[in-house]
Amino acid sequence: MTKTMTALSAAALLSAMLMSGTAHAQTVVSLMHVETGAPLIEAWEKIATDFEASHPDVDVQIQFLENEAFKAKLPTLLQSDAAPDIFYSWGGGVLKEQSGTGALYDLTADMDAEGGAWRNSYNSGPLGGLVYDGKVWAVPYKTGSIAFFYNKEQFAKAGVNADSIKSWDDLLGAVSTLKNAGLTPLACGGGDKWPLHFYWSYLVMRNAGQDAFNAAKANEGDGFNGAPFVKAGEQLRQLGELEPCQAGYLGATWPDSLKSFADGKAAMILGFEATWQNQKTNATDGNGLAQENLGRFAFPEVPGGVGKATDTLGRLNGWALKANPKPEAIEFIKFFTNRDNERALASAGFIIPVTVDSGDAVTDPLMKQSAEQVAGSTWHQNFFDQDLGPAVGRVVNDVSVEMFVGNLSGADGAAMIKSELDLAL
């Protein structure tokens, strides 16, 4: 009897407190991402803590989902009650397709409120890459470019001069020289597939150029069956024939390939702007290559190709919100990507920022090279597997691996991509 009365009294007291505003239930804001670096996540956690300090009724929960699992599960999640409030986006055709399903929140009105204060806080280029049909579908977060990073000590041991790698033939020659010196030339993530699509994508850009790529994407003329796309596949096969990657690379994930590079088991990796930070995170000893032992050079030209050496392949990452978001989710992502936080993340070497007047916050010399490369880019192209949409993107990744290992000709690989595009359009 006493216990029952006590429980009833407690319930009545709690009810009264809630009605009077003495106690408040916290609103959970979930942010789902694919990053694996502990230092970056710790920096994000600090941003979340700072936000919670001024929003005591909000609990920000930062959730990780492995890259490939994220891509596979997100469409289903977005149609369920388990959808994250905020989630990572690479933009491109994938974001465009998501925007047409009704699963995303249209940010346009929020961006344009108060005279466009939020919209105008970002550089127009990164923001423009997340706009479709005149509507803003994601909040810009960072940009960057894909380039080769190399181990200076191993290059010196093999007698390879990175500054002399200007053409595709120069790169193939460097790979052969490294192999002859008993070194593994490339760290490759064949198990994840998308790391190898960087090679085909860049070869397409160098051979075809922007106009031909855009025409193929629109399925005009021969589309992806055109000669520059076939040639790119044959050049990828040419690289694969040299067997340049670490043992077991076809089963290796992207973190595995970073570990191989960080542990000195490969001389080069074709990677993101934050490769120095990323390889440290994945190194066996937690340190990896010293910064002074790490160099960087752009993907080389292809003689006779239409593309320019200053054309870049790279990221434009943002954060999208599910439809009918909590107001607190909008407030948090606005805070997360404000100028102060973007500059803090940039100065720590994590990102190339997209907020106005923030480029000077990048202090890491390799990151600064990437920032300068993007700033001077004659064509900055989003990753093909994102830009072409999920269905075509998967085929691009699949055939890139198959061409690299010699299972598909350049013509067959190009035809498979065009066939999938025919179905998608």
Secondary structure by P-SEA (a helix, b strand, c coil): caaaaaaaaaaaaaaaaaaaccbbbbbbbbbbbbcccaaaaaaaaaaaaaaaaacccbbbbbbbbcaaaaaacaaaaaaccccccbbbbcccaaaaaaaaaccccccccccccccccccccccaaaaaaacccccccbbbcbbbbbbbbbcaaaaaaacccccccccaaaaaaaaaaaaaacccccccccccccccaaaaaaaaaacccaaaaaaaaaccccccccaaaaaaaaaaaaaaaacccccccccccaaaaaaaaaaccccccccccaaaaaaaaacccccccccccbbbbcccccccccccccbbbbbbbbbbbcccccaaaaaaaaaaacaaaaaaaaaaccccccccccccccccaaaaaaaaaaaacccccccccccccaaaaaaaaaaaaaaaaccccaaaaaaaaaaaaaaac
